[in-house]
């Protein structure tokens, strides 16, 4: 900064004002300083600025391993959205690994107390999650990506309306003529999976299709193999569904393979819709539900900027979008006389 000041013929305070409060400096002086900054390729020292502002400019988030039998991790795309939102606000995202929730909470507390980060992001909180409670006690600023309403409004959260996302899918399939709509879900107790399952139940009931449909609801782990197995389980029945909703694109990819292995045409004889709209979904021409991750990332980063503390806890529920592709775009083509649901 002293070099810039000497080159521009001004004081170091004027250089600081140009960098931080340019509206305070006369235009001709500001132009002279900016020219010196460019000529000297001056880059402000992040650590020095952090000390002065009592802010590290860093946000921490745990990165989880990707399952070997999954198309991709939703967290990859969420982290990308978080990084992009951070750059727009001059924040950076620090990733770390942890073996379990206990270790994650301990790492977050340590990073906060050492001044390494300004706050942390907690992904996919569960009803019995220990992380929010421990961070509240330690007074660590954090935002949950996923609802944490069981903490009585003390915790800030941003979530996607997963229930609404599946309701959009059911409405789309019913409009295409489908009445027997199967659901490939996660085991009970998975917050996101339960929300998406609730969407299937609510929309099927609204269309008068729920009676007897419990036999079209199967559950399994989020793997390609599991998706194929569950889809075959439904499609090989005497009264198979004409459409399948998968709780993730990984399950949907397995189901798509099962449909083809059975000699059926996706989109014509069996409609199929996934969830998360991964890059693979577009490649496979798979209809899927897209989550507004960029919006979620921006809301979370904004809430973690120092100075936001003391404001009311954040509660933001964002609506997803159904992306219709070839796997469900066409209307129902009956393979056999479709029996009534009993």
C-alpha positions in Angstrom: 0.0 0.0 0.0 2.9 2.3 0.7 4.3 1.6 -2.8 0.9 2.5 -4.3 0.7 5.7 -2.3 4.2 6.8 -3.4 3.4 6.0 -7.1 0.1 7.9 -6.9 1.5 10.8 -4.8 -1.1 10.3 -2.0 -1.2 9.0 1.5 -1.7 5.4 2.5 -5.1 6.4 4.0 -6.2 7.7 0.6 -5.2 4.4 -1.0 -7.2 2.6 1.7 -10.2 4.8 1.1 -10.0 4.1 -2.7 -10.0 0.3 -2.0 -12.7 0.3 0.7 -14.7 3.5 0.4 -14.2 4.9 -3.1 -17.1 7.3 -2.8 -15.1 9.3 -0.3 -12.3 10.1 -2.8 -12.4 12.7 -5.5 -12.7 11.2 -9.0 -9.4 12.5 -10.3 -7.5 11.2 -7.2 -9.3 7.9 -7.3 -8.3 7.4 -11.0 -4.7 8.2 -10.1 -4.7 5.6 -7.3 -6.5 3.0 -9.4 -3.9 3.5 -12.2 -1.1 2.9 -9.7 -2.8 -0.2 -8.4 -3.0 -1.6 -11.9 0.5 -0.7 -12.8 2.0 -2.3 -9.7 -0.4 -5.3 -9.8 -1.3 -4.6 -6.1 -3.3 -7.3 -4.3 -4.5 -6.5 -0.7 -3.2 -9.0 1.8 -6.1 -11.1 2.9 -4.7 -11.9 6.4 -4.0 -8.3 7.1 -7.5 -7.3 6.0 -9.0 -10.1 8.1 -7.2 -8.8 11.2 -8.3 -5.3 10.7 -11.9 -6.3 10.0 -12.0 -9.2 12.6 -13.3 -11.4 9.8 -11.6 -14.3 8.1 -13.8 -14.2 5.0 -14.0 -18.0 5.3 -17.0 -20.3 5.6 -16.5 -24.0 6.6 -18.5 -26.9 5.2 -17.9 -30.7 5.6 -17.5 -32.6 2.4 -18.9 -36.2 2.4 -17.6 -39.1 0.4 -19.5 -40.2 -2.7 -21.1 -43.6 -2.7 -19.4 -45.9 -5.2 -22.8 -47.0 -6.8 -24.2 -43.5 -7.2 -24.3 -41.2 -10.3 -23.1 -38.2 -8.4 -23.5 -36.4 -5.1 -26.0 -33.6 -4.7 -23.4 -32.0 -2.4 -21.0 -31.5 -5.3 -23.4 -29.2 -7.0 -24.4 -27.5 -3.7 -20.8 -26.8 -2.8 -20.2 -25.3 -6.3 -23.3 -23.0 -5.7 -21.9 -22.1 -2.3 -18.5 -21.2 -3.7 -20.1 -19.1 -6.5 -22.2 -17.3 -4.0 -19.2 -16.7 -1.7 -17.1 -15.2 -4.5 -19.9 -12.7 -5.2 -19.6 -11.6 -1.5 -15.8 -11.9 -1.3 -16.1 -15.0 0.9 -14.3 -18.3 0.5 -15.4 -21.8 1.3 -13.2 -24.1 3.4 -13.9 -27.8 3.0 -13.0 -30.4 5.6 -13.6 -34.1 6.2 -15.0 -35.7 9.3 -15.8 -39.3 10.3 -19.1 -38.6 12.0 -21.4 -35.8 13.3 -19.5 -35.6 16.6 -16.2 -35.0 14.8 -17.8 -32.5 12.4 -19.2 -30.4 15.3 -15.9 -30.4 17.1 -14.1 -29.3 14.0 -16.6 -26.5 13.4 -16.2 -25.3 16.9 -12.4 -25.4 16.7 -12.3 -23.5 13.3 -14.6 -20.8 14.8 -12.7 -20.4 18.1 -9.4 -20.0 16.3 -10.7 -17.4 14.0 -10.2 -19.5 10.9 -13.8 -19.1 9.7 -16.7 -16.7 10.2 -19.3 -19.4 10.3 -20.2 -22.9 9.1 -22.8 -24.7 7.0 -24.5 -27.8 8.3 -25.9 -30.1 5.6 -28.9 -32.4 5.9 -29.7 -32.0 9.6 -31.8 -34.8 11.1 -34.4 -34.7 13.9 -32.0 -36.3 16.4 -28.9 -34.4 15.0 -26.3 -33.4 17.6 -24.6 -30.8 15.5 -27.0 -27.8 15.8 -27.3 -28.2 19.6 -23.6 -28.3 20.1 -22.9 -25.3 17.8 -25.7 -23.3 19.6 -24.0 -24.0 23.0 -20.6 -23.0 21.6 -22.2 -19.8 20.0 -20.8 -20.7 16.5 -22.6 -18.9 13.7 -24.1 -21.5 11.4 -26.8 -22.1 8.8 -28.4 -25.5 8.1 -29.0 -26.6 4.5 -32.2 -28.5 5.4 -34.9 -27.7 7.9 -34.0 -27.6 11.6 -37.4 -26.5 12.9 -37.2 -28.8 15.9 -34.9 -26.2 17.6 -37.8 -23.8 18.1 -36.7 -21.0 15.8 -33.2 -20.7 17.2 -31.5 -22.1 14.1 -31.2 -20.5 10.7 -32.0 -22.9 7.8 -32.5 -22.9 4.0 -34.3 -25.8 2.5 -35.8 -27.1 -0.8 -39.5 -28.0 -0.7 -39.0 -31.6 -1.5 -42.7 -32.4 -0.9 -43.7 -29.9 -3.5 -41.2 -31.3 -5.9 -42.7 -34.8 -6.0 -46.3 -33.3 -6.1 -45.2 -31.6 -9.4 -44.1 -34.9 -10.7 -47.4 -36.7 -9.8 -49.4 -33.8 -11.4 -47.3 -34.1 -14.6 -47.8 -37.9 -14.8 -51.6 -37.7 -14.1 -51.9 -35.1 -16.9 -50.2 -37.5 -19.2 -52.8 -40.2 -18.4 -51.1 -42.3 -15.8 -53.1 -43.6 -12.9 -50.8 -46.4 -11.5 -47.8 -44.4 -10.4 -45.0 -46.3 -8.5 -42.6 -44.7 -6.0 -39.0 -45.7 -5.5 -37.9 -44.2 -2.2 -35.4 -44.2 0.6 -35.9 -46.2 3.8 -38.1 -44.4 6.4 -36.2 -42.0 8.7 -34.3 -40.1 6.0 -35.5 -36.5 6.2 -35.3 -35.7 2.5 -36.6 -39.1 1.5 -39.6 -38.8 3.9 -40.4 -35.3 2.5 -40.4 -36.6 -1.0 -42.5 -39.6 0.0 -45.0 -37.3 1.6 -45.3 -35.5 -1.7 -46.2 -38.7 -3.5 -48.8 -39.6 -0.9 -50.4 -36.1 -0.9 -50.6 -35.7 -4.6 -51.9 -39.3 -5.2 -54.5 -38.6 -2.6 -55.5 -35.3 -4.1 -56.0 -37.1 -7.5 -58.1 -39.9 -5.8 -55.4 -42.5 -6.6 -54.0 -43.3 -3.2 -56.4 -46.2 -2.3 -54.4 -49.4 -2.8 -51.3 -47.5 -4.0 -49.3 -48.5 -0.9 -48.4 -51.6 -2.9 -46.6 -49.4 -5.4 -44.4 -47.8 -2.8 -41.0 -49.6 -2.4 -37.9 -48.5 -0.6 -34.2 -49.1 -0.8 -30.7 -47.6 -0.6 -29.6 -44.8 -2.9 -27.7 -47.0 -5.4 -28.0 -47.9 -9.1 -28.4 -51.6 -8.2 -31.1 -50.8 -5.7 -33.0 -48.7 -8.3 -33.0 -51.5 -10.9 -34.1 -54.1 -8.3 -37.0 -52.0 -7.0 -38.2 -51.1 -10.5 -38.2 -54.8 -11.6 -40.1 -55.6 -8.4 -42.9 -53.3 -9.5 -42.8 -53.8 -13.3 -42.9 -57.6 -13.2 -46.1 -57.7 -11.2 -49.4 -58.8 -12.8 -50.7 -55.2 -12.5 -47.5 -53.1 -13.0 -47.5 -49.3 -12.8 -47.3 -47.3 -16.0 -45.1 -44.7 -14.4 -42.3 -44.6 -11.8 -41.1 -41.7 -9.6 -37.6 -42.2 -8.2 -36.5 -40.3 -5.1 -33.1 -39.6 -6.7 -31.5 -39.7 -10.2 -29.3 -42.6 -9.1 -32.4 -44.7 -8.4 -34.0 -43.5 -11.6 -30.9 -44.6 -13.6 -31.2 -48.1 -12.2 -34.9 -48.1 -12.9 -34.2 -46.9 -16.5 -32.0 -49.9 -17.0 -34.6 -52.2 -15.6 -37.2 -50.8 -18.0 -35.0 -51.5 -21.0 -34.0 -54.9 -19.8 -37.7 -55.8 -19.7 -38.0 -54.8 -23.3 -40.1 -51.7 -22.5 -39.7 -48.3 -24.0 -39.1 -45.5 -21.5 -41.5 -42.6 -22.0 -44.0 -44.7 -24.0 -44.7 -47.8 -22.1 -43.3 -46.7 -18.8 -42.8 -43.1 -17.8 -39.9 -42.4 -15.4 -39.0 -39.3 -13.4 -36.0 -38.8 -11.1 -35.0 -36.1 -8.6 -32.0 -33.7 -8.3 -31.6 -33.1 -12.1 -27.9 -34.3 -12.1 -25.8 -33.8 -15.2 -26.4 -37.5 -16.0 -30.2 -36.9 -16.2 -29.8 -34.7 -19.2 -27.5 -37.3 -20.9 -30.0 -40.0 -20.3 -33.0 -37.9 -21.4 -34.4 -38.4 -18.0 -37.1 -36.1 -16.6 -36.0 -34.9 -13.1 -36.7 -32.3 -10.4 -34.2 -29.4 -10.3 -33.3 -27.8 -7.0 -32.6 -24.0 -6.9 -29.1 -24.6 -5.4 -27.7 -21.3 -6.5 -30.5 -19.5 -4.7 -29.9 -21.6 -1.6 -26.1 -20.9 -1.7 -26.7 -17.2 -1.9 -29.1 -17.2 1.0 -26.7 -19.2 3.2 -23.6 -17.1 2.4 -25.5 -13.8 3.0 -26.7 -15.1 6.4 -23.1 -15.9 7.5 -21.5 -12.6 6.6 -20.3 -11.0 9.9 -22.7 -8.3 11.1 -25.8 -10.4 10.3 -25.5 -11.8 13.9 -28.3 -10.6 16.1 -30.9 -10.6 13.3 -33.8 -13.0 13.4 -32.9 -16.6 12.5 -33.4 -17.4 8.8 -36.2 -19.7 7.6 -36.2 -20.0 3.8 -38.1 -22.7 1.9 -37.4 -22.7 -1.9 -39.6 -24.3 -4.6 -38.0 -26.7 -7.0 -38.7 -27.0 -10.8 -39.7 -30.1 -12.8 -37.6 -30.5 -15.9 -39.5 -32.7 -18.4 -37.5 -34.8 -20.9 -38.2 -37.8 -23.1 -38.6 -40.3 -20.2 -42.0 -38.9 -19.4 -42.8 -36.3 -22.0 -45.1 -38.5 -24.1 -48.6 -39.6 -23.1 -49.5 -43.0 -21.8 -49.2 -46.0 -24.1 -50.9 -49.0 -22.5 -49.1 -52.3 -22.5 -52.2 -54.2 -21.5 -55.6 -53.3 -20.2 -54.9 -51.3 -17.1 -56.7 -52.7 -14.1 -58.4 -50.5 -11.5 -56.5 -49.9 -8.3 -58.0 -52.0 -5.5 
